Amino acid sequence: MVNLPALSRFLIFFGLILTGFLLESVVLKLYYLLQGNHHKTHHYSLSKYFYFLLMPFGITLYYLKGLGTNVINIVTWFAIYMTLAEWIIGFAYHKIVGSRLWTYHRAAITSYTSFLSIPLWGLAGLIFYLFMQIFI
């Protein structure tokens, strides 16, 4: 059986992530109209990082009212454990195979993971938690 309040929370959360992507697209279009040249969209930029995380963390703060500090615990533990898992997998692959599975160039933690990926792992954990609440 599907838990309808949990489904609506998940859909709102996912919709706000898409809203962040759309907001970034609108800002890039306005940048082009005002500046007359294209912004480098194929490279990493802090604006992409900001817009990707802006809406999800805004809705996370909204959920804190209804779900309590459980949300903060979920985000924190997923961020810590998954960053550690990413580092261990990258390190082990490099030692076993002899080449890197992935590399990070910005805010790298020994180039196996990045400080910038920590909030993204926490966000992924919250998405997983909200998705699992639909079926529990």
N, C-alpha and C positions, 0 to 999 in steps of 0.2 A: 504494500500500500504506500502511496506517495504522501508525504507530509507537505501539505499545501503551504503553510506559512514558511517552512524551510525552502520550498521551491521558489516562492516569491522573493525571499531574501537573496537566494543565489542569483536569480534573474536580475534583480536590481543591481547587485554587486557586479555581475558580468556586464550589464548594460552600462554601468558607469566606467568600466574599463574601456569599453568601446567609445564612450563619450570622450575619454581622455585622448584616444587616438584621433578621433575626429577633430578635437580642439587643436591638437598639434598640427593637423593638416590645414586647418583654417589659418592658424598663425603663420605657417610657412607660405601659404598663398598670399596673405597680407604682406609678408616680408617681400615677396617677389613684386607685388604691385607697388609698394613704397620704394623699394631699393632698385628695382629694375633688373636685378640679377638673381640667379637661382642660388639658394642656400644648398650647401653640400648635404644631400639627404642620404647618401650611401655610406657615410662615415658616422661614427659615434658622435653624439652631441649631448651636452647636458640638458638641452631643451627636450630631446626625446626621453631621456631618463626622467626629467621632471614631470612631463605630461603623462608618461606611463604610470607613474606612482601617485600623482596628485589625486585623481578621482578615487582610486581604491583606498588610499589612506584616509581620505575624507569620509567615505562610507564606513570605514572601520571605526572611526570615531563616533559615527552615528550609531553603529551597532553596539558600542560599549554601553549605551544606555539600556538596551534590552538584554544583551547577553552577559553583561558584567565583565569582570577582568579576565574571564576565560579566553576572550579574543586576544588579549595582550599575551597571555601565556602561550596560546597556539602560535601566534606570529613569532614570538621570541624563540620557542623551542624548535620550530621548523627552520627558522633562520640559522640557528646554531648548528643543529644536527645536519641539515642538508649542505651547509657550507663546509662543514667538516667532512661529510661524505664525498662532496665534489673534490675537495683537496686530496683525500685518500685515494679516490679512484684515479685522478690525474697523476698523482705521484706513483702509484703502483703500476699504472700503464706505462709510464715513462721508464721505470726501472726494469720492467719485464720485457717490453717490446723494444725499448731504446729510442723511441720517438714520442713526442708529446701528442696527446689526444686532442688537446685544445691549449690555447695560450691566451693570456690576458696581458694587455699592455698598459691599461690605466688602472691605477690603484691596486696593482697586483699583489697577491700574497704568494710569493715565490713562483709566480706565473702559473700556478695550478688553479687558483681561484682569485677572486677580486673582492675588495671591500664593497664595490658597487653591486655585486650580486647578492649580498646578504639581505637587503630589503626585498629583493625579488624572490628569494627562497621563502621568506616569511609570507609574502603575498601569495605564493603558490600554495603554501601550507593552509592559509586561510581559505583559499578557493577550494582546496581539497576538503577541508572541514565543512564548509557550507554545502558542498556537493554531497558529502556523505550524510549530512543531516536530512536530506531529502528522503533517503531510503531507510533511515533508522527510526 
